[in-house]
Amino acid sequence: MKITIFAHPNSKKPRVEKDLLGGLNVYVKEPPLEGRANEAVILALAEYLKVKKYQISLLSGYKSKQKVFLIN
C-alpha cells in the first residue's frame, strides 16, 4: 500500500493527524538534517499504523515535505 504524507519537522508537539481531505500530516521534533526527520516520520507512522518500522520504506520525497511511503 502506498501512502502520501506531509511532514512537519521541528514541531513542538509530535503527532499524526488526518486533514479534511483524508491526507496525513506527521509532526516530528527532529530537524530536517541528515535524514533525522525522515527516520522520525517512519517511527511515527509505524506507531500510528501499528506496523513494524522495517515494513515502511520511503519511495519519494527524501528532501521534500510531501513524501510517499510504501507499507508492506
C-alpha positions in Angstrom: 0.0 0.0 0.0 1.3 3.5 -0.9 0.6 6.4 1.4 1.3 10.1 0.9 2.1 12.3 3.9 3.1 15.8 4.6 6.0 16.1 7.0 6.4 18.9 9.5 9.8 18.9 11.1 10.8 20.9 14.2 7.4 20.7 15.7 6.9 21.3 19.4 4.2 18.6 19.7 4.9 15.4 17.8 1.7 13.9 16.4 0.0 12.3 13.4 -3.2 14.0 12.1 -5.6 13.5 9.3 -6.7 16.6 7.4 -10.1 17.2 5.9 -9.2 15.6 2.6 -8.0 12.4 4.2 -4.3 13.1 3.9 -1.9 12.5 6.8 0.2 15.2 8.4 3.1 14.0 10.5 4.6 16.4 13.0 8.1 15.4 14.5 10.5 17.2 16.8 13.7 16.3 14.8 15.2 18.8 12.4 15.4 18.1 8.6 19.2 17.4 8.8 20.9 14.2 7.6 17.6 12.2 7.4 16.8 12.6 11.1 13.3 13.9 10.4 12.7 11.1 7.9 13.6 8.5 10.5 11.3 10.2 13.0 8.4 10.2 10.4 8.9 6.5 9.8 8.8 5.8 13.5 5.6 7.9 14.0 4.0 6.2 11.0 4.9 2.7 12.3 3.3 3.6 15.7 0.2 5.2 14.1 -0.4 2.3 11.6 0.6 -0.4 14.1 3.2 -2.0 11.9 7.0 -2.6 12.3 9.5 0.0 11.3 11.1 -2.2 8.7 7.8 -2.6 6.9 7.8 1.1 5.9 10.1 2.4 3.1 10.4 5.9 1.7 9.7 5.9 -2.1 10.0 9.6 -2.9 10.3 12.9 -1.2 13.6 12.5 0.7 14.2 16.2 0.7 10.6 17.3 0.4 7.8 17.9 2.8 5.5 15.8 0.7 6.6 12.1 0.9 5.4 8.8 -0.4 5.9 5.7 1.6 5.4 2.0 0.8 3.8 -0.1 3.6 4.3 -3.8 3.3 
